[in-house]
């Protein structure tokens, strides 16, 4: 981030524009939304700028900027549409203490003006550090369609009422009050009773919240999906936005954690098969500890929390303390992996079922009815099977599976560093070691990628098949 976004106080302060044509007029259209004192210096003046001066909206000085003109100015815009004049006037403004912006000259500017969505006093600034103004405008357009026009009205009335709400305990209860007002009671009151109804709604809501001296803790088991933030459900995003405490697995991406409320306490409770891990009891105790203090605790799990997420153990633990909870399902790695190789997990006349397996359990490598799994047309989704790959390979071949059975390995599914490997059962463990597959992997047994062009490696020569002694 080369430009740190801030909001500068400009009420009653000077903003200077050097230039009097289209570039200056474009800046004025935005700056006139503020309560700043705006002065334009220019020799050649656009008729619309002249009109603004006549209407008393700006101060117009019919000459070029000179030394002393920028003293006490907060911001300066060089909009002369002339490089030499912009450089000359910007030098004066910089020396006299103003922050400078030169139109279409990112390198010599000290600040940039973002695209703005105005719902005064709610203001949304969108910046791309000058890299993609078209993209910023597109985002602005989308937000303009999404944000209701009444947002500013609610914010203004809410701001005037804030001091009354200070009687509520700080933290969760106050946040719940404002959440209820801005997203439920406020819009409802405005629709049916206008502005007067909003003020009555605030007082009525405050009377309800006065009796709440402590917040009731709550746990939410949230499925974060396979890694791509765009695969989060809307409910999952909402919970990240309101959580007091987030306890997350090691597979949760930074991009997803960035969606959390800034004030939230974020705790890494990552576990790794056969590696150093925080114990399950410690995780249970963390959820209980924070929920009993009145926090809204999000237990954030990769994929779908009900698949190999130890969900029941955590629910059993918190239920002993009477802690309320709910579960938000999500996209599991198997579904995401099938999507990226453009295959279906079930198919008519091929397989009417699919088996979800884990490569290891608490005792070590997991054991199954291998003879049943090895039958023709079996489709298996194997989680955490990387370290157990040779064991799984051996058991399947020993029980009659075809060594040429296709297998897809999807590493870091849905993330930017995703890789797809196509191999066979006989080459499974060799593929993992040969291509240094070190990230989390989902193994799809019985499915090959539909398009070989999207495959990182393709191994289709089953040789060096281990003998039974090696597989035992």
C-alpha positions in Angstrom: 0.0 0.0 0.0 1.8 3.1 -1.2 -1.1 5.5 -0.3 -2.6 5.3 3.1 -6.3 6.2 3.1 -7.3 8.9 5.5 -10.1 11.5 5.8 -8.8 15.1 6.2 -10.8 17.8 7.9 -11.5 20.6 5.4 -14.4 22.4 7.0 -13.6 26.1 6.8 -10.1 25.4 5.5 -8.6 26.6 2.2 -8.3 24.4 -0.9 -6.6 25.9 -3.9 -6.9 25.0 -7.6 -4.5 26.3 -10.1 -6.1 26.2 -13.5 -9.4 27.3 -15.1 -10.5 24.8 -17.7 -12.0 21.3 -17.9 -9.5 19.6 -15.5 -10.1 22.3 -12.8 -13.9 22.1 -13.3 -13.9 18.3 -12.8 -12.1 18.8 -9.5 -14.5 21.5 -8.5 -17.6 19.2 -9.0 -16.2 17.0 -6.3 -14.7 19.6 -4.0 -18.0 21.6 -3.9 -19.5 18.7 -1.9 -17.3 19.7 1.0 -17.5 22.7 3.4 -14.1 23.9 2.4 -13.2 27.5 1.3 -12.2 27.0 -2.4 -10.0 29.5 -4.3 -9.3 29.1 -8.0 -6.3 30.8 -9.6 -6.4 31.1 -13.4 -5.9 33.5 -16.3 -8.1 31.7 -18.8 -11.4 30.8 -17.2 -14.1 28.3 -18.2 -17.6 29.9 -18.3 -18.9 27.3 -15.7 -16.2 28.2 -13.3 -17.1 31.9 -13.8 -20.7 31.1 -13.0 -19.6 29.3 -9.7 -17.7 32.5 -8.7 -20.7 34.7 -9.5 -22.9 32.5 -7.4 -20.5 32.9 -4.5 -19.6 29.2 -4.3 -15.8 29.8 -4.9 -13.3 32.6 -4.8 -11.9 33.3 -8.3 -8.6 35.1 -8.8 -8.0 36.0 -12.4 -4.2 35.4 -12.6 -1.7 32.7 -12.2 -0.8 31.4 -8.7 2.0 33.5 -7.1 4.1 33.2 -4.0 2.1 33.8 -0.8 -1.2 32.6 -2.3 -1.0 29.1 -0.8 -0.2 30.1 2.8 -2.5 28.3 5.2 -4.0 26.1 2.4 -4.6 22.5 3.3 -4.8 21.0 -0.2 -3.6 22.2 -3.6 -4.7 20.9 -7.0 -2.5 21.6 -10.1 -5.1 21.5 -13.0 -3.5 23.8 -15.5 -3.3 21.1 -18.2 0.2 22.4 -18.7 3.2 20.5 -17.3 5.4 23.5 -16.9 2.7 25.6 -15.1 1.6 22.7 -12.9 5.3 22.2 -11.8 5.7 25.9 -11.1 2.5 26.4 -9.1 2.9 23.1 -7.3 6.4 24.1 -6.1 4.9 27.3 -4.6 2.1 25.3 -2.8 4.5 22.7 -1.5 6.9 25.3 -0.1 4.0 27.1 1.6 2.8 23.9 3.4 0.0 22.5 1.3 -0.4 18.9 0.2 -0.3 18.8 -3.6 -2.0 16.8 -6.2 -1.2 17.3 -9.9 -3.9 16.1 -12.3 -2.7 13.0 -14.3 0.7 13.2 -12.6 0.8 10.4 -10.0 4.6 10.5 -9.4 4.8 14.2 -8.5 1.6 14.2 -6.4 1.6 13.9 -2.6 -1.9 12.6 -2.4 -4.5 11.2 -4.8 -8.3 11.8 -4.8 -10.3 8.6 -4.8 -13.6 7.8 -6.4 -16.2 8.7 -3.8 -19.7 7.3 -2.9 -21.4 10.1 -1.1 -24.1 9.3 1.5 -23.2 12.2 3.7 -22.1 11.7 6.5 -21.3 8.2 5.2 -18.5 8.5 2.7 -16.9 5.6 0.8 -13.5 6.3 -0.9 -12.3 3.9 -3.6 -8.7 4.1 -4.7 -6.4 2.0 -7.0 -3.2 4.1 -6.4 -3.7 5.5 -9.9 -3.3 2.1 -11.5 -6.9 1.6 -12.7 -9.3 4.6 -12.5 -11.8 2.7 -14.7 -11.9 -0.1 -12.2 -12.5 2.4 -9.3 -15.4 4.0 -11.2 -16.9 0.6 -11.9 -16.8 -0.3 -8.2 -18.3 3.1 -7.4 -21.1 2.5 -9.8 -21.8 -0.9 -8.2 -21.9 0.6 -4.7 -24.1 3.5 -5.8 -26.7 0.9 -6.9 -26.4 -1.1 -3.7 -26.4 1.5 -0.9 -29.8 3.0 -0.2 -30.3 6.8 -0.5 -31.6 7.0 3.1 -28.3 5.8 4.5 -27.1 9.3 5.1 -30.4 10.3 6.8 -30.1 7.4 9.3 -26.4 8.2 9.9 -27.1 11.9 10.7 -29.9 11.2 13.1 -27.9 8.4 14.7 -24.9 10.7 15.2 -27.1 13.3 17.0 -28.4 10.5 19.3 -25.0 8.9 20.1 -24.6 10.7 23.4 -27.8 9.2 24.7 -26.5 5.7 23.9 -23.5 6.2 26.1 -25.6 4.9 29.1 -25.2 1.4 27.6 -22.2 -0.7 28.5 -19.4 -0.3 26.0 -18.7 -3.1 23.5 -21.1 -5.8 22.4 -24.3 -4.3 23.7 -23.7 -0.9 22.1 -22.8 -2.6 18.8 -25.9 -4.7 18.9 -28.0 -1.5 19.5 -26.6 0.3 16.5 -26.8 -2.8 14.3 -30.5 -3.2 15.2 -31.1 0.5 14.5 -29.3 0.8 11.2 -30.4 -2.4 9.6 -33.8 -3.0 11.1 -35.6 -0.4 13.2 -34.3 2.7 11.5 -35.1 1.8 7.8 -38.5 0.5 9.0 -39.4 3.7 10.9 -38.3 5.9 8.0 -40.4 4.0 5.5 -43.6 4.2 7.6 -43.3 7.3 9.7 -40.6 9.5 8.1 -37.8 11.3 10.0 -39.9 11.9 13.1 -40.5 8.1 13.2 -36.7 7.5 13.2 -36.2 9.6 16.4 -39.0 7.8 18.2 -37.6 4.5 17.1 -34.2 5.3 18.6 -35.7 6.2 22.0 -37.9 3.1 22.0 -35.0 0.8 21.1 -32.8 2.4 23.8 -35.5 1.7 26.4 -35.3 -2.0 25.4 -31.5 -2.1 25.6 -31.3 -0.3 28.9 -32.2 -3.6 30.7 -29.3 -5.4 29.1 -26.4 -5.0 31.4 -24.4 -8.0 30.1 -24.2 -9.5 26.6 -25.1 -13.2 26.1 -22.3 -15.2 24.6 -22.9 -17.1 21.5 -20.7 -19.5 19.3 -21.0 -19.7 15.6 -19.3 -22.5 13.7 -18.5 -20.9 10.4 -17.4 -22.8 7.2 -14.8 -20.7 5.4 -14.8 -22.8 2.2 -11.6 -24.0 0.5 -9.8 -20.7 0.5 -11.1 -18.3 -2.1 -12.9 -15.5 -0.3 -15.5 -15.3 -3.1 -16.6 -18.8 -2.1 -17.7 -17.7 1.4 -21.4 -17.7 1.9 -23.2 -14.4 2.6 -23.9 -15.6 6.1 -20.3 -16.4 6.7 -19.3 -12.9 5.7 -21.9 -11.4 8.0 -20.5 -13.4 11.0 -17.0 -12.2 10.3 -18.2 -8.7 10.3 -19.8 -8.9 13.7 -17.6 -11.4 15.6 -15.9 -10.4 18.8 -13.5 -13.3 18.7 -12.4 -15.5 15.8 -10.7 -18.8 16.4 -9.5 -20.2 13.1 -7.8 -23.2 11.6 -4.4 -23.0 9.9 -5.9 -23.4 6.5 -7.8 -20.1 6.7 -6.3 -17.6 4.2 -5.2 -14.1 5.1 -7.7 -12.8 2.5 -10.5 -14.3 4.5 -9.2 -13.0 7.8 -9.0 -9.5 6.3 -12.8 -9.5 6.2 -13.0 -9.6 10.0 -13.9 -6.6 12.1 -10.7 -4.7 12.9 -11.5 -4.8 16.7 -12.0 -8.6 16.7 -9.6 -10.8 18.7 -8.2 -13.3 16.2 -6.7 -16.5 17.5 -4.8 -19.0 15.4 -5.8 -22.5 16.6 -4.2 -24.4 13.7 -3.7 -28.1 13.8 -1.5 -30.1 11.5 -1.5 -33.9 11.0 1.6 -35.5 12.7 2.9 -32.0 13.5 2.9 -29.5 16.4 -0.7 -28.5 17.1 -2.9 -26.9 19.7 -4.9 -29.6 21.4 -8.6 -30.0 20.9 -9.2 -29.4 24.6 -7.4 -26.1 24.4 -9.6 -25.1 21.4 -12.8 -26.1 23.3 -11.7 -24.1 26.3 -11.0 -21.0 24.2 -14.5 -21.1 22.8 -16.0 -21.6 26.2 -13.8 -18.9 27.9 -14.8 -16.1 25.4 -18.4 -17.1 25.1 -18.9 -17.1 28.9 -17.5 -13.5 28.9 -20.4 -12.5 26.6 -18.5 -12.6 23.3 -19.8 -13.6 19.9 -17.3 -16.3 19.1 -16.7 -17.4 15.5 -15.1 -20.8 15.2 -13.8 -20.5 11.6 -13.0 -23.8 9.9 -11.7 -24.5 6.4 -14.0 -26.1 3.9 -17.3 -27.2 5.4 -17.1 -27.4 9.2 -19.1 -30.6 9.4 -16.6 -32.6 7.3 -13.5 -33.6 9.3 -13.8 -30.5 11.4 -14.3 -32.0 14.8 -17.5 -30.1 15.0 -19.3 -32.5 17.3 -16.5 -32.4 19.9 -16.7 -28.7 20.1 -20.4 -28.6 20.3 -20.5 -31.2 23.1 -17.9 -29.2 25.0 -19.8 -25.8 24.9 -23.2 -27.5 25.4 -22.1 -28.5 28.9 -22.0 -24.8 29.7 -25.3 -23.9 28.2 -23.7 -21.8 25.4 -26.0 -21.2 22.5 -24.6 -21.8 19.0 -25.5 -22.2 15.4 -23.8 -23.7 12.3 -23.1 -22.1 8.9 -22.4 -24.6 6.2 -20.0 -24.0 3.3 -18.3 -25.4 0.3 -16.1 -28.4 1.1 -12.8 -29.0 -0.6 -14.2 -32.0 -2.6 -16.8 -29.9 -4.3 -14.3 -27.2 -5.1 -11.8 -29.7 -6.4 -14.3 -31.3 -8.7 -15.3 -27.9 -10.0 -11.7 -26.9 -10.9 -11.1 -30.2 -12.8 -14.5 -29.6 -14.5 -15.9 -32.9 -13.3 -19.0 -34.1 -11.4 -18.7 -36.0 -8.2 -21.6 -38.3 -9.2 -22.6 -39.4 -12.7 -25.4 -41.5 -14.1 -24.3 -45.1 -14.9 -20.9 -44.5 -13.3 -21.4 -43.9 -9.6 -24.4 -43.2 -7.5 -22.4 -42.5 -4.4 -19.1 -41.0 -3.3 -17.0 -41.9 -0.3 -15.4 -39.2 1.8 -12.2 -40.4 3.5 -9.5 -39.0 5.7 -5.9 -40.1 5.3 -5.3 -40.3 9.0 -7.1 -40.2 12.3 -6.0 -39.7 15.9 -4.3 -43.1 16.0 -2.4 -42.7 12.7 -3.3 -43.9 9.2 -7.1 -44.5 8.9 -8.3 -47.9 8.0 -11.4 -48.8 5.9 -13.2 -51.5 4.1 -10.6 -51.4 1.3 -12.3 -54.2 -0.7 -15.5 -52.2 -1.0 -13.6 -49.0 -1.9 -11.5 -50.7 -4.5 -14.5 -51.8 -6.6 -14.8 -50.5 -10.2 -16.2 -47.0 -10.7 -15.6 -46.0 -7.1 -15.2 -42.3 -6.6 -13.3 -41.3 -3.4 -12.6 -37.8 -2.0 -9.6 -38.2 0.3 -8.9 -35.4 2.8 -5.5 -35.1 4.5 -4.2 -38.0 2.4 -0.8 -36.6 1.3 1.3 -38.3 4.0 -0.8 -41.4 3.9 -0.7 -41.7 0.1 1.6 -44.7 -0.1 -0.5 -46.5 2.5 -3.7 -45.8 0.6 -2.1 -46.7 -2.7 -1.0 -50.0 -1.2 -4.3 -51.0 0.4 -6.3 -50.2 -2.7 -4.0 -52.2 -5.1 -3.9 -55.1 -2.6 -7.7 -55.3 -2.6 -8.1 -55.3 -6.4 -8.1 -51.7 -7.5 -6.8 -51.2 -11.0 -3.3 -49.5 -10.8 -4.3 -47.4 -13.9 -7.3 -45.8 -12.0 -7.1 -42.0 -12.7 -6.4 -39.8 -9.7 -6.5 -36.0 -9.5 -4.5 -34.1 -6.9 -5.6 -30.6 -6.2 -3.2 -28.6 -4.1 -4.4 -25.3 -2.5 -7.7 -25.6 -4.2 -9.4 -22.3 -5.2 -6.4 -20.2 -4.1 -4.0 -18.3 -6.3 -1.3 -20.9 -5.9 -3.5 -23.8 -6.8 -2.0 -26.6 -8.8 -3.7 -29.6 -10.4 -1.9 -32.9 -11.0 -3.3 -35.9 -12.9 -1.8 -39.3 -12.1 -2.8 -42.9 -11.6 -3.1 -45.1 -8.5 0.2 -46.8 -9.2 2.0 -43.4 -9.5 0.2 -41.6 -6.6 3.0 -41.4 -4.0 5.6 -40.9 -6.7 3.7 -37.9 -8.1 3.5 -36.3 -4.6 7.2 -36.5 -4.0 8.4 -35.8 -7.5 6.5 -32.6 -7.8 7.1 -31.4 -4.3 3.4 -31.1 -3.4 3.7 -29.5 0.0 0.4 -27.6 0.4 -3.0 -29.0 1.5 -4.2 -31.5 -1.0 -7.5 -33.0 -1.9 -7.2 -36.4 -3.7 -10.0 -37.4 -6.1 -9.7 -41.1 -6.8 -11.4 -42.2 -10.0 -11.6 -38.8 -11.6 -9.2 -37.2 -14.1 -9.3 -33.6 -15.1 -11.6 -33.0 -18.0 -9.1 -30.8 -19.8 -5.4 -31.8 -19.7 -4.4 -28.3 -20.7 -5.1 -27.1 -17.1 -3.0 -29.9 -15.5 0.3 -29.0 -13.9 1.7 -32.5 -14.4 0.4 -35.5 -16.2 1.7 -39.0 -15.4 0.2 -41.7 -17.5 2.8 -44.5 -17.6 2.1 -46.8 -14.6 5.4 -48.4 -14.0 7.4 -49.2 -10.9 4.2 -50.6 -9.3 5.1 -51.7 -5.7 4.9 -55.4 -5.0 2.7 -56.8 -2.2 5.5 -57.0 0.3 6.2 -53.2 -0.1 2.5 -52.5 0.2 1.8 -54.4 3.4 
